[in-house]
Amino acid sequence: MAGCRTWCEMSQKNKMQTNTLLGGIMTLLLGGTFVGSSIFNIHLCNQTWTLNYSSSMVLTVICLFHVAAVLGSFLGVILVERIEKLILSRIYLFLMGVASILKVIVPTSMYGIMFSRIIAGFAYGLAYLVVLIHGGEVVVKELRGTTIAFVNYVVFLGILVHAAVSPVAISDYTGEPSRILGIAGIMCSLMAALIGQFMSYESPVFLIRKGRDAEAVRSLIKLRLESSETMTVQQEYIDLRRMVEEDEVSSWSIFSDGNWRPLVLISLGKIAAVLSFNAAVNQVRMVVVDELLGLDTFSVSGVVIISIRVVLGVAFLFTIDRCGRKPTQTLSAFFSGFMLTTMGGIYMQLSCVSIPVASGVFLVYELAASTGVHLVPDVHLSEAFSTKKKALSIAVIQLVEHAAHIAIVSVTFTWNFANPDIYGAILLFCGIPLMVIAILLHVFLPETAKLTLRKSRAAFARVDSLYGTNKELYN
């Protein structure tokens, strides 16, 4: 009974902390619709805004979202150190609202869609960085994994929304999918702005770094749903203050003080996530599912595939804190790679592959990929870096992730995915490195489940002179 009561209390506190991230989460949900249109869009060539334009021009418009997201992240590096989170949330919600308005006004204009994607990319990149930093600093350590993994989960919800609306492009309906998504975006932005206005609390770490310690304690009291400064609040404040003091004497360089370790390891984790979910692999899976369902002109494969990911993802969100980050991520990455490699080998060896067999293998793959290869890297981003280096480190890793997506989209954009002869090479190219990365992560990743923010970043850095010995961290 005591354990159940403790869990319920933490869940209530976690709800309050999630509410304070509402603006960013809503922005990422809407950003997911743009991500879906880039790397999970079997209907792209049928949408009105792409007609009468060359494939290179359409590809440029698609990639501009990812370029802008990187720029938004680096802009966030500057802003997050200077501006409070409530103001930042208004900025990226406003930008996403403007992007949505453009999609409503000019849904068939290539230039309208281009500017919409650029503005949305800035908002997405800025929001991603702010939410990861803010979330890591306000969430209780026992539920930090679940809460931050939910950030990645909502991006997939946005991709699902895109997948559900996108078939309108080649159906008998008269509505433009871009306009439909734009209307939804405007409504969500307004709702998040209104609700978030009354639910946002500043990060105690930000306040401590600004010398506003009394405000930091008050913020912790509100975030932990306490009526006064309890012993738990005092201990958490002391730990956060000690972390800030330790970080202040360290270097600003993201390659010093052991920071290169999480930088490399999380970059590998993000590359693994891209290898498991990218434009090429997604196109192969969508074609196979459409053939299984016997759909020649009206594709719902995107809805089927992402619905499986979303349903399974809910269940696995809660394993990240209970079972640990490391096994959740490495097992997911390895078995995802194994299934892709297996399917790639089958396509390379056989001239004709049974569609039900291929669909069955991809279903098992979806189960493996849902467990953590995408969810855990964002958790690590929120807890692996010192306060001085965190923003720039996250932006650099976001650069790696978006560059990988741009590379794969650019290389495969004009390929004929109706030809199964290319499937083997695609799946092997993604599957084999995925298994190698999983093994490397298993060997070198530290386990940070239920560690405080201070201990998590110390476990990654492994610099005893700054953060203490490994034995001290786990005591």
N, C-alpha and C positions, 0 to 999 in steps of 0.2 A: 504493500500500500504506500509506504514511504517513497519507494522508487517511482511509483506511478505519479504520486503527487509532485515530486521533484520535476519529472518530465513535463507534466502539465504546466507547472510554473515557468519552466524554461520556454515552453512553446508559446505561452502568453507573452513573455518578454521578446521572443523572436518575432512574434507578430508585430509588436511595436517597432522593432528595428527594421523589419521589412517595409513597414509603412513609410519610414523615413527615406527609403530608397525608391519610393513609388514613381517619382518623375523620371528617374533614370531607367527603371524597369520598363515603363511604358514606352520610352524612347527606343529602347532596345527591341521591344516587341514590334514596333513599327519598322525599325531598321531591319528586322528579320524578313519583312516583306520585300525589301530591296535586295537583301542577300539571296533570297529565294529566286528573284528575277535574274540574278547573276549566275548562280551555280546549280539551280534546281528548276530549270525552265524549259520544258520540252516544246512549249508553244511559242517561243520567242519569235521565230520567223513569221508567224501568222498574226502578230499584233500590229495594229494599224501604223504605229509610229515608226516601225522598221521598214515599211514598204517604200520602194523607190530609192533606197539608200544602199550603198555597198556594204558588204559584210565587214570590211575594215572599219567603216564609220560606226556601225552598230556595235562592234566589239569595243571601240573606243568609248562609246557612251556607257557600256556595261562596266568597263574597267574604271571609269572615272569615279564611281562610287567608292571603290576600294582605295584609290589614290586619295580621295578627299577624306576617307576615314583615317588614313595614316596622318594626314595633315591635321585633322581634328584632334588626334591623340597628342601630337607634339604641341599643338596650341594648348591642350589641357595641361601639359607639363608646366607651362608658364602660369596659367590661370589658377590651378588647384592650390598653389602655394600662396596665392594672394587674395582669392575671393571665397567667400563662404559658400557652402554647398547649396543652400536654398537659392541663391542668386544664380549659381551655375545651372541648377535644374531648370530655372526659368529660361536661361539662354538656349539650352539644347531642346527644350520643349517648343520654344518659339521657332527655332530653326526647322524642327520637324514639322511644325504646323505650316510654315511657309512652303516647305517641300510638298506637303499634302495639298495645299491650295493650288499650287502649280499643276499637279496631276488632275485636279478637278477642272481647272480652267482650260488647259491645253493637253488633254490626254492623248491626242493623235499627233501632236507636234514633236518631231525628233528633238528640236532645240529646247522645247519646254520640258521634255523628259530628261534631257541632259542636265539642265540647270537644277531640276528637281533632285536628281541623283547626286549632284555635287553638294547641294545644301544638306540633303539627308545624310550623306557620307560624313560631312563635318560634324553634324549632330550625333551621329552614331559613334564615331571615334572619340569625341569628347565625352559622351555619356558613358561609354564602356570604361574609360580610364577612371572617371570620377566615381562611378558605382563600385568598381573593384576596390579602390582606395577607401572610400567612405564605408562600404560594407564591411571590409576587413577590420576597420577600426571601431565599429559600433556594435557588432554582433557578438554574443556570448561565445566563448571558445568551444563549448560543447556542441553548438549547432552552426558554427561558421562554415563547415563544409557543405551542409545541406543548403544553407541560405545563399552562399555565393554560387554554388552549382546551379541554383535556380535561375541565376542571371543568364547562364548559357542556355538553360532550358527554355526561357521565354523567347530567345532568338529562334529556336525551332518551332515554337508556337507561331511566330510571325511567318516562318517559312510555310507552315501548314495553312495559314490564312491565304498566302499567295497561291499555294497549290490548289486551294479550293476555288479561288476566284479566277485563276488563269485560264481554265478550260473555256470560259466565256468567249475567249478570243477566237475560237474556231467552232463555236456552237451557233445555234440559230437565234440566240438572244441579240438584242441591239445595244446592250450596255457595254461600255468600254471598261475592261478590267482595271486600267490605271485610274479611271475616274471613281470606280467603286472603292478601290483601296484608298484613294485620296480622301473621299468622304469619311471613311472609317478612321483615317489618320487624324483628320480635323477634330472629330468627336472625341477620340481618345486623348489627344493633346489637351483639349479644353478640360476634360474631366480630370486628368492627372494634375493639371495646373491648379485647379480649384481645390481638389482634395489635398494635394501635397502642400499647399500653402499653410495648412493647419497641422500637419503631421511631421514636418521635417525638423530634426534636431541636429545640431552641429556635432562634428566629430570631436571627442575629448582630446584626441591627439593633436588635431589642428589648433585647438584652443590652448593647449599646454605649450605648443611651439610658439604661439603668439604671446605667451606670458599671461594668459587669461585663466589662471588656475581655478579661481572660484567658479567661473562659468563652466569649466570642464567638469567639476564635481557636480554642479547642478544638472548638466547634460547627462551625466552618468546616472544620476538619480531618476531622471525622467525615462531614459532608455531602459533601465532595469525595473521600471514600474515600482519604485520604492517611494515612500512618503518622506523619508529623511535620509541622512547620510549614514548608512549601515556599515558594519564592519566589512562586508563583502565589497561595497562600493569603495571604501577607503583602501582596501587591499588592491583592488583593480586600478584605482587612480595611482597608487604608489608604483605599481608595476609599469604602468604606461609612462609615468614621469621618468622612471629609471631608464626605460627604453629610449625615450627622447634624449635624455642626458648622455647615454652611451653613444647614440647616433650622432650627436652634435660634435663629438670629438673625432669622428671618422671623416674620410675624404668624400668630396662630391663625385669623384670618378666612379662610374658604374662598373669599372673593371678592377677596382681595388677593394681591400678589406674582405676578400672572399666572395664579393658580389658576382664575380664571373661564374661561379658554380651554379647558382639558381638561374642566371641569365642563359647559360648553355642548356641546362637540364629542362627548363620550361620552354625554351625555344624548340627543343627536340619534341617535347610534349605537344606543342602547337603544330609542328610539322606532321606529327603522327595524326593529329585530329584532321588536318587538311587531307592527308593521304587517305583517310577513311571516309571522308565526305567532301568530294570535289565535283566539279562540273562533269568530268569524264566518267568517273565511277557512277555518278548519279544518272547520267544519260543511259549507260548500259543497263542499269537496273530498271529504269522506267520503260525502256523498250521491251525488256523481257517480261515485265509485269503486264504491259499492254497486250503482248502476244498471248500470254496466259489467259487474259480476260477476253481475248478476241476483239479488241478495240482497234479499229483501223483509223478512224478520223476523230474520235472524241476520247481524249486520254484522261483517265482519272488515276493513273499510276502514281502521280505525285502525292495525291491525297492518301492512297493506300499505304505507301512506303512511310511517309512522315507520320501518319496516324499510328502506325506500329511503333515508331521511334518515340512518339510523345507518350503513348500509353505505357510502354516499358520504362521510359525515362522517369515517370512518376515513382514507380516502385524502387528504382535504383538510386534516386536522389538521397534516400535515407540511409543507404549503406555506406556513404562516404565518411560519415562520422562514426558509425558503429563498427564497420569493418576496416576502416583505415583508407587513407588516400592511395598509398603505394600499391597494395594488392588490387584495389578497384581499377586503377588506371592501367597497370602493367598487364593484368590478365585480359582486360578489355582490348587493349592495343594488340597483344600477341594473338589472341584468338580471332580478332577482326582480320589481322594480316594473314593468319593461317587460312581462313575461309576465302579471302580474296585470292590467295596464291593457289589454293586447291581449285577454285573455279577457273582461274587463269590457265592452269595446267590442263584442265579438261578441254577448254576451248582451243588450246594449242595442239592437243593430240587428236581431237575428233573433228571431223568435217561437219558433223551435224549433232548438235547438243539438244537433248530433250528439254523443252521449255519447262515442264513441271519439275524436272530435276534441278534445273538452274534456279527456278523460283524457290525451291526448297532450300537450296544452299544459301541463297541470298536472304531467306528468312532467318536462318541460323546466324548468318552474318549480322543481320540487324539486331538480333538478340545480344550478340557479343558487343557490338558497337554502342549499344544503348547503355551499357553498364558503367562507362567511365572515361573512355578515351577522349570524349569531348567535354565532359563535366569537370574533371579534376584539374586540368591546367589552369582554369580561371580561379579555382580555389587557391592553388599555389601562387598565382599572381598577387592575390590579396594578402598573402602572409609571408612571403619568402624574402622580401627586401627590407632594408633599413628605411626609416622615414625620409632620409635625405636623398636616397637613390631610387625610391619606389616609383615615382611618376615617370622618370626618364626610362627606367628599366622596362616598365609596362609598355611604354610607347615604342621602344625598340623591338620588343617581342611582337607587338601588334604589327609593326612594319614587316617582320619576318612572315607572319601569318598571311597578311594581305598580299605580299609579294608572291608567296607560294600559290595563292588562288589566282592571281593575275597570270602567272606563268602557265598554269595548267589550262585556264580558259583560253589564253592566247594561242597556245600550241594546238589545241583540239577543237577550236571554234568552228572550223570549216569541215571537220571530218564527217563522213557519212556513217552515222551510228546505226543505220539500217543494215549495215554490212557486219555480220558477226565475226568476220575474219580479224577485225581489229580488237576484239574484246580480250583475247588472251594476253596480248602485249600490255594493254591498259591495266588489267587486273594484276598481272605479275609486277609491273612497274610500281604499283602502289602497295601491293601485299608484302613483297619481300622486305623492302626498307621498313615497313611498319613492324614486322617481327623483330628486325635488328634493333630498332629504337626501343621496343618493349623490353628487350633483354638489357640494354644499356640503362634504362630507367630503373629496372629491377635491381641492378647492381649498385647504382649511385644515388638514387633518390632517398632522402631521409623520410621517416614517418612523422607527420606533424599533427595527426588527429588529436584533438582535445588539448593541444598545447596552447599557451597564451601567445599573443602576437609577438611578444618579446622573445619567447623561447623558440617560436617557429622560425623567425628570421635568423636566429643564432644557429639553429640546427642545420640550416642550409649553408650558411657562411663558413662554419667550422673554423672560426678564428678565436682561439682561446684567450688571447691577450685582450680582445675587445669584449667578448660576450660570455666568457667562462667555458669550462670544460664540458664535454658531452655528458658526463655523469651528473653535473650540476643542473643541466637543462631538464632532465627527466625526473628530478627529485622535487 
